Amino acid sequence: MLEPRARPLATSPLDEAQEQDCELPPDHVAVSAAVWDGGEAHAARDTLIEETPVALVYNGISHAVMLTTPSDLEDFAYGFSLTEGIVSCRQDIYGMDIVATGEGIEVRIELATERFAHLKLRRRSLAGRTGCGLCGVDSLAAAMRPVAPLAHRFALSRRALARALDELNHDQPLHRLTGGAHAAAWVACDGEVLLVREDVGRHNALDKLIGALLRWGGDPQAGFVVVTSRASYEMVHKTASAGIGALVAVSAPTAHAVRLADSAGLTLVGFARGHRCTAYTLPENLVD
């Protein structure tokens, strides 16, 4: 059984200077607000999801800075490293420290020498991601990275999918608290939700989920992913890169995502709500 919601590593002893008094920020904060209801205003307290600059630093070199909800950061680093092709397996990462600074958080990753040499060869200017998922990539070739076709056929049970959607509705504590979190869930073939990760960014939530699966040794062929967002090209790319055979989104896919899913042999389902869903690729893989 996979462990749910594994927390990030405790911060290592911090360096002197600006790091010594910094702590990892919370994933949500309470704020004051004014609420209008029918023309009258009253003071209220609200809870908002946090987003923090997180730098992924490989062997001392910063590769990417993302705006991320500061939770499950070790999972995030593993998942991002895998889906970006920086590592090919868990053993390529030798160690990791999560360090808060005055400007944000650094995830300092000790990468295998061979993988670091490969990273330096293909290193690109990646200032961060936005809703499109590709902002900051400096060439079309870097943006449209190929993904190997999946070697297995995944049979997705519609009953299992309905069960997963029902369970996921009750397993998003950060979204219930703030209304601002995306979730990605790893689901067993029978529909049991085994892992859930949440983040202000849908790509980040998926990376956190894939990283958690990688860390705990889960078989990517033994389940499927459900996301509470639309299915973009990059969401499909990340799922297929992790060797997972099916991606289910509660919202729409993009046309580019459908083309990539079709070429990769990934079952892509959108508009999954209750017992209704739309299969955009490989509809024969949906079974009772």
LINLINRA-V797831 format. One record per backbone hydrogen bond with DSSP energy under -0.5 kcal/mol. NH is the residue of the N-H (numbers start at 1). CO is the residue of the C=O. Records with the same first field share a line. If there is no record, write none. Layout:
NH=CO / CO
This chain:
6=3
19=16
20=17
22=19
29=48
31=46
33=44
35=42
37=35 / 40
40=37
42=35
44=33
46=31
48=29
50=27
52=68
54=66
55=105
56=64
57=55 / 107
58=56 / 61
59=57 / 109
61=58
62=60
63=56
64=56
65=126
66=54
68=52 / 66
71=69
76=72
77=73
78=74
79=75
80=76
81=77
82=78
83=79
84=80
85=82
86=81
87=81
92=89
93=90
94=92 / 110
95=110
97=108
99=97 / 106
101=104
105=53
106=99
107=55
108=97 / 106
109=57 / 107
110=95
111=109
112=92
116=112
117=113
118=114
119=115
120=116
121=117
122=118
123=119
126=63 / 124
127=125
133=130
137=134
143=139
144=140
145=142 / 143
150=264
154=152
155=153
156=154 / 285
157=155
158=287
161=157
162=158
163=159
164=160
165=161
166=162
167=163
168=164
169=165
170=166 / 167
171=168
176=172
177=173
178=174
179=175
182=199
184=197
185=226
186=195
187=185 / 224
188=192
189=222
191=188
194=186 / 192
195=186
197=184
199=182
205=201
206=202
207=203
208=204
209=205
210=206
211=207
212=208
213=209
214=210
215=211
216=212
217=214
218=213
220=218
222=219
223=220
224=187
225=246
226=185
227=248
228=183
231=252
232=230
236=232
237=233
238=234
239=235
240=236
241=237
242=238
243=240
244=239
245=220 / 223
247=267
248=225
249=269
250=227
251=229
254=231
258=254
259=255
260=256
261=257
262=258
263=259
264=260
265=261 / 262
266=261
267=245
268=266
269=247 / 267
270=278
271=251
272=249
273=271 / 276
276=273
278=270
280=268 / 278
281=268
285=282
286=283
287=156 / 285
